[in-house]
């Protein structure tokens, strides 16, 4: 099914401090545009193939499938083949002027995505530091004075998301104990 890509909402702005949220939202945004959009990000551009009718004449080990010439693509195939351009456009528009130079030489949406993942997630040392900080917040978690239960729950949910993004999943028992210990004694 062909979709109109011109009526898209404003792309999400890349933000280092909210990188994990940007990543999830951008994945959803790209996937919502076309069913194969995430394939373009994870695997690279779609190349429409066709049977090589000249395989016999080409001798030993001919390619049985070859890229289909652009002039022979159907409307649907053109849409699929153009998904990399659409994804690149969306990713470029999510970047400010300080980040764009880091990806301007990337030729595919996959290369842009991989570069942004490397920038946002950082190296192993940075990931370890982020995990250490998040675990400390988990260990020290408690309800703040004058904080509503719903606000505390939101902070806790965000903290659990941060830990999950860093590959650490506290057990349900640990979560429940932390919430109960975080409540004031008057509860």
C-alpha positions as a Markdown table, in Angstrom:
| # | Residue | x | y | z |
|---|---|---|---|---|
| 1 | Unk | 0.0 | 0.0 | 0.0 |
| 2 | Unk | 1.4 | 3.4 | -1.0 |
| 3 | Unk | 1.3 | 6.1 | 1.6 |
| 4 | Unk | 1.5 | 9.9 | 1.3 |
| 5 | Unk | 4.7 | 10.9 | 3.1 |
| 6 | Unk | 4.1 | 14.6 | 2.7 |
| 7 | Unk | 1.7 | 14.8 | 5.6 |
| 8 | Unk | 4.0 | 14.0 | 8.5 |
| 9 | Unk | 4.1 | 15.6 | 11.9 |
| 10 | Unk | 7.2 | 17.7 | 12.9 |
| 11 | Unk | 10.2 | 15.4 | 13.5 |
| 12 | Unk | 11.4 | 14.9 | 17.0 |
| 13 | Unk | 14.4 | 16.9 | 18.0 |
| 14 | Unk | 17.5 | 14.9 | 19.0 |
| 15 | Unk | 18.3 | 15.5 | 22.6 |
| 16 | Unk | 21.3 | 14.0 | 24.4 |
| 17 | Unk | 19.7 | 14.4 | 27.9 |
| 18 | Unk | 16.5 | 12.6 | 26.7 |
| 19 | Unk | 18.2 | 10.3 | 24.2 |
| 20 | Unk | 16.4 | 7.1 | 25.2 |
| 21 | Unk | 13.0 | 8.7 | 24.9 |
| 22 | Unk | 14.0 | 10.3 | 21.5 |
| 23 | Unk | 15.1 | 6.8 | 20.3 |
| 24 | Unk | 11.8 | 5.1 | 21.2 |
| 25 | Unk | 9.7 | 8.0 | 19.8 |
| 26 | Unk | 11.7 | 8.1 | 16.6 |
| 27 | Unk | 11.4 | 4.3 | 16.1 |
| 28 | Unk | 7.6 | 4.6 | 16.5 |
| 29 | Unk | 7.5 | 7.7 | 14.2 |
| 30 | Unk | 9.5 | 6.0 | 11.4 |
| 31 | Unk | 7.6 | 2.7 | 11.7 |
| 32 | Unk | 4.2 | 4.5 | 11.5 |
| 33 | Unk | 5.1 | 6.1 | 8.2 |
| 34 | Unk | 5.6 | 2.8 | 6.4 |
| 35 | Unk | 5.7 | -0.8 | 7.4 |
| 36 | Unk | 9.2 | -1.3 | 5.9 |
| 37 | Unk | 10.7 | 1.9 | 7.3 |
| 38 | Unk | 12.3 | 0.2 | 10.2 |
| 39 | Unk | 13.9 | -2.3 | 7.8 |
| 40 | Unk | 15.6 | 0.6 | 6.0 |
| 41 | Unk | 17.0 | 1.8 | 9.4 |
| 42 | Unk | 18.1 | -1.6 | 10.6 |
| 43 | Unk | 19.2 | -3.2 | 7.3 |
| 44 | Unk | 19.8 | -0.4 | 4.8 |
| 45 | Unk | 18.1 | 0.8 | 1.7 |
| 46 | Unk | 15.6 | -1.4 | -0.1 |
| 47 | Unk | 16.9 | -2.5 | -3.5 |
| 48 | Unk | 14.1 | -3.8 | -5.7 |
| 49 | Unk | 15.4 | -6.9 | -7.5 |
| 50 | Unk | 14.3 | -8.7 | -10.7 |
| 51 | Unk | 15.3 | -12.0 | -12.4 |
| 52 | Unk | 18.4 | -11.7 | -14.6 |
| 53 | Unk | 17.1 | -12.9 | -17.9 |
| 54 | Unk | 20.6 | -12.7 | -19.4 |
| 55 | Unk | 22.1 | -15.1 | -16.8 |
| 56 | Unk | 22.6 | -17.9 | -19.3 |
| 57 | Unk | 24.5 | -15.6 | -21.7 |
| 58 | Unk | 26.7 | -14.3 | -19.0 |
| 59 | Unk | 28.6 | -17.6 | -18.5 |
| 60 | Unk | 29.7 | -19.2 | -15.3 |
| 61 | Unk | 28.2 | -18.1 | -11.9 |
| 62 | Unk | 25.9 | -15.4 | -13.2 |
| 63 | Unk | 23.8 | -13.4 | -10.8 |
| 64 | Unk | 20.2 | -14.8 | -10.9 |
| 65 | Unk | 18.7 | -11.6 | -9.4 |
| 66 | Unk | 19.8 | -8.1 | -10.3 |
| 67 | Unk | 18.6 | -4.6 | -9.3 |
| 68 | Unk | 15.6 | -3.6 | -11.3 |
| 69 | Unk | 16.2 | -0.5 | -13.4 |
| 70 | Unk | 14.5 | 2.6 | -12.0 |
| 71 | Unk | 12.7 | 3.1 | -15.3 |
| 72 | Unk | 10.9 | -0.2 | -14.8 |
| 73 | Unk | 9.8 | 0.3 | -11.2 |
| 74 | Unk | 6.1 | 0.3 | -10.5 |
| 75 | Unk | 4.7 | 3.1 | -8.3 |
| 76 | Unk | 4.7 | 0.8 | -5.3 |
| 77 | Unk | 8.3 | -0.2 | -5.9 |
| 78 | Unk | 9.4 | 3.4 | -6.3 |
| 79 | Unk | 7.8 | 4.2 | -2.9 |
| 80 | Unk | 9.7 | 1.3 | -1.3 |
| 81 | Unk | 13.0 | 2.3 | -3.0 |
| 82 | Unk | 12.5 | 5.9 | -1.8 |
| 83 | Unk | 12.1 | 5.0 | 1.9 |
| 84 | Unk | 15.8 | 5.5 | 2.6 |
| 85 | Unk | 15.4 | 9.1 | 1.4 |
| 86 | Unk | 12.4 | 9.7 | 3.5 |
| 87 | Unk | 14.1 | 8.2 | 6.6 |
| 88 | Unk | 17.3 | 10.3 | 6.0 |
| 89 | Unk | 15.2 | 13.5 | 5.6 |
| 90 | Unk | 13.4 | 12.8 | 8.9 |
| 91 | Unk | 16.6 | 12.0 | 10.8 |
| 92 | Unk | 18.4 | 15.1 | 9.4 |
| 93 | Unk | 15.5 | 17.3 | 10.4 |
| 94 | Unk | 15.7 | 16.0 | 14.0 |
| 95 | Unk | 19.3 | 17.4 | 14.3 |
| 96 | Unk | 20.4 | 20.8 | 15.2 |
| 97 | Unk | 23.3 | 22.6 | 13.5 |
| 98 | Unk | 25.9 | 21.2 | 16.0 |
| 99 | Unk | 25.0 | 17.6 | 15.2 |
| 100 | Unk | 24.3 | 17.7 | 11.5 |
| 101 | Unk | 28.1 | 17.8 | 10.6 |
| 102 | Unk | 28.6 | 14.5 | 12.3 |
| 103 | Unk | 26.2 | 12.7 | 9.9 |
| 104 | Unk | 26.3 | 14.8 | 6.8 |
| 105 | Unk | 28.6 | 12.4 | 5.0 |
| 106 | Unk | 26.4 | 9.4 | 5.8 |
| 107 | Unk | 24.8 | 8.1 | 2.6 |
| 108 | Unk | 22.1 | 5.9 | 4.1 |
| 109 | Unk | 19.5 | 6.3 | 6.9 |
| 110 | Unk | 21.1 | 3.2 | 8.5 |
| 111 | Unk | 24.5 | 5.0 | 8.7 |
| 112 | Unk | 22.9 | 8.1 | 10.2 |
| 113 | Unk | 21.0 | 6.0 | 12.8 |
| 114 | Unk | 24.1 | 4.0 | 13.7 |
| 115 | Unk | 26.1 | 7.2 | 14.2 |
| 116 | Unk | 23.3 | 8.8 | 16.3 |
| 117 | Unk | 23.1 | 5.6 | 18.4 |
| 118 | Unk | 26.9 | 5.7 | 19.0 |
| 119 | Unk | 26.7 | 9.4 | 20.0 |
| 120 | Unk | 23.7 | 9.0 | 22.2 |
| 121 | Unk | 24.6 | 5.7 | 23.9 |
| 122 | Unk | 28.3 | 6.5 | 24.3 |
| 123 | Unk | 31.1 | 4.1 | 24.8 |
| 124 | Unk | 31.3 | 1.2 | 27.3 |
| 125 | Unk | 32.8 | 3.5 | 30.0 |
| 126 | Unk | 30.0 | 6.0 | 29.6 |
| 127 | Unk | 27.3 | 3.3 | 29.7 |
| 128 | Unk | 28.9 | 1.9 | 32.9 |
| 129 | Unk | 28.8 | 5.4 | 34.4 |
| 130 | Unk | 25.2 | 5.9 | 33.5 |
| 131 | Unk | 24.3 | 2.6 | 35.0 |
| 132 | Unk | 26.2 | 3.4 | 38.2 |
| 133 | Unk | 24.3 | 6.7 | 38.6 |
| 134 | Unk | 21.0 | 5.1 | 37.8 |
| 135 | Unk | 21.6 | 2.2 | 40.3 |
| 136 | Unk | 22.6 | 4.8 | 43.0 |
| 137 | Unk | 19.3 | 6.6 | 42.3 |
| 138 | Unk | 17.4 | 3.3 | 42.7 |
| 139 | Unk | 19.2 | 2.5 | 45.9 |
| 140 | Unk | 18.5 | 5.9 | 47.4 |
| 141 | Unk | 15.0 | 6.2 | 46.0 |
| 142 | Unk | 12.4 | 7.5 | 48.5 |
| 143 | Unk | 9.4 | 9.8 | 48.5 |
| 144 | Unk | 10.4 | 13.5 | 48.7 |
| 145 | Unk | 8.7 | 15.8 | 51.2 |
| 146 | Unk | 5.5 | 17.4 | 49.9 |
| 147 | Unk | 5.6 | 14.9 | 46.9 |
| 148 | Unk | 2.3 | 13.4 | 45.8 |
| 149 | Unk | 2.2 | 9.6 | 45.4 |
| 150 | Unk | 1.5 | 10.0 | 41.7 |
| 151 | Unk | 4.6 | 12.2 | 41.3 |
| 152 | Unk | 6.7 | 9.6 | 43.1 |
| 153 | Unk | 5.3 | 6.9 | 40.9 |
| 154 | Unk | 6.2 | 8.9 | 37.8 |
| 155 | Unk | 9.8 | 9.4 | 39.0 |
| 156 | Unk | 10.0 | 5.7 | 39.8 |
| 157 | Unk | 8.7 | 4.6 | 36.4 |
| 158 | Unk | 11.2 | 6.9 | 34.7 |
| 159 | Unk | 14.0 | 5.4 | 36.8 |
| 160 | Unk | 12.9 | 1.9 | 35.9 |
| 161 | Unk | 12.9 | 2.9 | 32.2 |
| 162 | Unk | 16.4 | 4.3 | 32.5 |
| 163 | Unk | 17.6 | 1.1 | 34.2 |
| 164 | Unk | 16.0 | -1.0 | 31.5 |
| 165 | Unk | 17.6 | 1.1 | 28.7 |
| 166 | Unk | 20.9 | 0.4 | 30.4 |
| 167 | Unk | 20.3 | -3.3 | 30.5 |
| 168 | Unk | 19.5 | -3.6 | 34.2 |
| 169 | Unk | 16.0 | -5.0 | 35.1 |
| 170 | Unk | 15.2 | -5.0 | 38.8 |
| 171 | Unk | 13.0 | -7.9 | 39.8 |
| 172 | Unk | 9.4 | -7.2 | 40.7 |
| 173 | Unk | 10.3 | -8.0 | 44.3 |
| 174 | Unk | 13.1 | -5.4 | 44.3 |
| 175 | Unk | 10.7 | -2.8 | 42.7 |
| 176 | Unk | 8.0 | -3.4 | 45.3 |
| 177 | Unk | 10.4 | -3.3 | 48.2 |
| 178 | Unk | 11.9 | -0.1 | 46.9 |
| 179 | Unk | 8.5 | 1.6 | 46.6 |
| 180 | Unk | 7.4 | 0.5 | 50.1 |
| 181 | Unk | 10.7 | 1.6 | 51.6 |
| 182 | Unk | 10.5 | 4.9 | 49.7 |
| 183 | Unk | 7.2 | 5.8 | 51.3 |
| 184 | Unk | 7.2 | 7.9 | 54.5 |
| 185 | Unk | 6.7 | 6.0 | 57.7 |
| 186 | Unk | 3.3 | 7.7 | 58.2 |
| 187 | Unk | 1.9 | 5.5 | 55.4 |
